[in-house]
Amino acid sequence: QQREEAADNAEQALSEAEAAREGAQEAARQRQEELEEEFLTRESELREECRTRAEADARALELRLRRELDEEKRGAMQDLAEELIPRIEGELVEAHSKEMGRYQRRAADMKRMLEAHQTQAREAHREGATREAAHVARIE
């Protein structure tokens, strides 16, 4: 009878151990599922955080590069202006000098023509006056 009780106790203990093992396996499976779910959630959160940071970094980089490009453009424009302004001023002065020379030569030509016309007019007037005086003298 002791053996039967011991066998019953052993069978019951084995049964309880089997149930405990199955319970532990179920608990382990559930915990693994929870951990996997937590892992996937955390992975998703980290991916989103990385994406957000990457986008922010990209915007910051783009902004910085635009500022640097704008500064380079301003510098290049300033350098170009410093180089071109004296050249353009020189060309304007030269063109103005040539134009003024042309106008002065033309004015001198016109003055000579005017003086020539005035001289011709005076001579014609003198000739006319001389002829008229001669005509008047003949009449008298």
Secondary structure by P-SEA (a helix, b strand, c coil): caaaaaaaaaaaaaaaaaaaaaaaaaaaaaaaaaaaaaaaaaaaaaaaaaaaaaaaaaaaaaaaaaaaaaaaaaaaaaaaaaacaaaaaaaaaaaaaaaaaaaaaaaaaaaaaaaaaaaaaaaaaaaaaaaaaaaaaaac
